[in-house]
């Protein structure tokens, strides 16, 4: 099959989190205009991005996320510049069935994974099936880099309790993980995570989270001062929660 996916609009030094829905898709063939050395995987041991083992023959590993920088001829950010959309094209045999990926609790427990299917999946069901995962973090493009440095945190978060926007603003995750989407997880133990076909959704209608049956009482707080915005915070309680930090 051939899968076409558009990125969010990007400037030259921005990157997008990708995961392949097909087998044996080569990384640099997917984004041929990305400068050599600017495709990264996440090294859980050092808690840092790493391009050491990625070359022109490297392929997307199943259910693994990669950070891929925009083409070097994309416009550099200025207040009047217009970002460009990258059309990603995946070609190959689609992933199907149960797909596992090993994650570790080394360093901070952060791991970079992704949706392995050519269909959206339920974030709530994925967390319910993988109890070791504490939360999901999605890179947004709300604040572009200025001279290579991001002025605000662009990660939006999602847990079984709810979701928060990134410090840079933007939408709150709706509980659907779309095709080709890479994301960060935080795990409390080293384990084999499982993706299964029962997580899959026919289409992304943005309604899954609102269909959850558990009663929840929630309050979102946006904190800022004269210098910076800070991550949105979600407080509240639900059935099964304690009065402590869960």
C-alpha positions in Angstrom: 0.0 0.0 0.0 1.0 3.7 -0.2 0.1 6.0 2.7 0.2 9.8 2.3 0.4 11.9 5.5 0.9 15.6 5.8 3.0 17.1 8.6 2.1 20.3 10.4 3.5 23.3 8.7 7.3 23.6 9.5 10.2 25.9 9.3 13.7 24.8 8.4 15.0 23.7 11.8 11.8 22.0 12.9 11.3 18.3 13.2 8.3 16.0 13.1 7.7 12.8 15.0 7.1 9.9 12.6 6.4 6.2 12.8 5.9 4.0 9.8 2.6 2.1 9.1 4.4 -0.2 6.6 7.3 -2.7 6.7 10.9 -1.9 5.5 10.3 1.8 4.8 13.8 3.4 4.6 14.1 6.6 6.7 16.0 8.8 4.2 14.0 7.6 1.3 10.9 8.8 3.2 12.4 12.3 3.7 15.1 12.6 1.0 15.6 16.3 1.4 16.5 16.0 5.1 20.2 16.8 5.6 22.3 13.7 6.4 22.6 13.2 10.2 19.3 15.0 11.0 17.1 11.9 11.5 17.2 10.8 15.2 16.1 8.0 17.4 15.8 8.4 21.2 18.5 6.9 23.4 16.8 5.9 26.6 20.1 5.2 28.3 21.4 8.8 27.8 18.0 10.5 27.7 19.0 12.3 24.5 18.4 12.2 20.8 20.9 10.0 18.9 21.7 9.6 15.2 24.7 7.3 15.7 23.2 4.2 14.1 21.1 5.8 11.4 22.4 5.7 7.8 21.0 5.7 4.3 20.0 2.0 4.6 18.2 2.3 7.9 14.5 1.5 8.0 11.7 2.4 10.4 11.6 -0.3 13.1 8.0 -1.5 14.0 6.2 0.8 16.5 9.3 3.0 16.9 9.2 6.8 16.7 11.8 8.9 14.9 12.5 12.7 14.8 12.9 13.8 11.2 14.0 17.4 10.5 12.4 19.4 7.7 14.2 19.9 4.4 17.1 22.3 4.5 15.5 24.5 1.8 12.4 25.2 4.0 12.1 28.8 5.1 13.8 30.0 8.3 11.5 31.4 10.9 10.8 35.1 10.9 7.6 36.8 12.0 6.5 37.2 8.4 7.7 33.8 7.0 5.3 31.1 6.0 6.0 27.5 7.2 5.7 24.6 4.7 3.8 21.3 4.9 5.8 18.1 4.2 3.9 15.3 2.5 5.2 12.0 3.8 4.7 8.9 1.6 5.1 5.4 3.1 5.1 2.5 0.6 5.2 -1.2 1.6 3.3 -4.1 3.2 1.1 -2.7 6.0 1.7 -3.7 9.6 -1.1 -5.8 11.1 -1.8 -7.9 14.2 0.1 -7.9 17.5 3.3 -5.8 17.4 5.6 -5.5 20.4 8.3 -3.0 21.2 10.8 -3.2 24.1 11.0 -0.1 26.3 13.2 0.6 29.3 13.0 2.5 32.6 16.6 3.6 32.3 17.4 7.2 33.2 14.0 9.0 33.2 11.8 6.2 31.6 11.2 8.2 28.4 10.9 6.1 25.2 10.1 7.2 21.6 7.5 4.9 20.0 4.7 5.3 17.4 1.5 4.1 15.9 2.5 1.1 13.8 -0.8 0.7 11.9 -2.3 2.3 8.7 -5.3 3.3 10.8 -5.7 5.5 13.9 -5.6 3.9 17.4 -7.2 4.6 20.7 -4.8 6.2 23.2 -7.0 5.3 26.2 -7.2 1.7 25.2 -3.4 1.6 24.6 -2.7 2.9 28.1 -5.3 0.5 29.6 -3.6 -2.4 27.9 -0.1 -1.3 28.9 -0.3 -0.4 32.6 3.4 0.4 32.9 3.0 3.5 30.7 2.2 6.6 32.8 1.6 9.1 30.0 1.9 10.0 26.3 3.6 13.1 25.0 2.9 14.6 21.6 5.2 17.1 19.9 3.3 20.1 18.5 4.4 22.9 16.3 2.9 25.8 18.3 6.2 27.6 18.9 8.7 27.6 16.1 12.5 27.6 16.8 14.3 31.0 17.0 17.9 30.6 15.9 17.6 26.9 16.6 16.2 27.2 20.1 12.5 26.6 21.0 11.1 29.4 23.2 8.5 27.1 24.8 7.8 23.4 25.5 5.9 22.0 22.5 4.8 18.7 24.1 1.1 18.1 24.8 0.3 15.2 27.2 -2.3 12.5 27.5 -3.2 10.1 30.3 -6.2 7.9 31.1 -7.4 10.8 33.3 -7.3 13.4 30.5 -5.0 15.6 28.5 -3.2 18.9 28.6 -2.0 21.4 26.0 1.7 22.2 25.6 3.2 25.2 27.3 3.3 26.8 23.8 -0.5 26.4 23.6 -2.5 24.7 20.9 -5.1 21.9 21.0 -5.5 19.3 23.8 -5.0 15.7 22.6 -8.4 14.1 21.9 -7.4 10.5 22.6 -6.8 9.4 19.0 -3.2 8.6 17.8 -3.2 9.1 14.0 -1.4 7.2 11.2 2.3 7.9 11.1 2.4 9.5 14.5 5.4 9.1 16.7 5.3 10.1 20.4 7.1 9.9 23.7 6.0 7.6 26.5 7.0 7.6 30.1 7.2 4.1 31.6 7.7 3.0 35.2 9.4 -0.3 34.3 11.3 -2.0 31.5 8.7 -4.1 29.6 7.5 -5.3 26.2 4.7 -2.9 25.1 1.9 -4.5 22.9 0.0 -2.9 20.0 -3.0 -5.0 19.0 -5.7 -4.8 16.3 -8.4 -4.1 18.9 -6.8 -0.6 19.5 -7.5 0.3 15.9 -10.2 2.8 14.7 -11.7 3.1 11.3 -11.3 6.8 11.1 -10.2 9.7 13.4 -13.5 11.4 14.5 -12.1 13.0 17.6 -14.9 11.5 19.8 -13.2 8.6 21.5 -12.1 10.4 24.7 -15.6 11.8 25.2 -17.1 8.3 25.0 -15.2 7.2 28.1 -17.7 6.0 30.7 -15.7 6.7 33.9 -16.9 9.7 35.8 -14.2 12.3 36.1 -14.0 15.7 37.9 -11.2 17.9 36.4 -9.7 21.3 36.6 -7.2 22.6 34.0 -4.7 25.3 35.2 -2.6 27.5 32.9 0.4 29.0 34.7 2.5 31.8 33.5 4.6 34.8 34.6 6.1 37.8 33.0 8.9 35.7 31.5 7.4 32.4 30.3 4.4 30.1 30.0 4.5 26.8 31.9 2.9 23.5 31.0 -0.8 23.2 31.5 -1.7 21.2 34.7 -4.7 18.9 35.1 -6.0 18.2 38.6 -9.0 16.2 39.7 -10.3 12.8 40.7 -11.9 9.8 39.1 -13.1 6.3 40.1 -10.1 4.3 41.2 -7.9 7.3 42.0 -6.3 8.1 45.4 -6.0 11.4 47.2 -2.3 11.4 46.5 -0.4 11.8 43.2 -1.3 9.0 40.8 
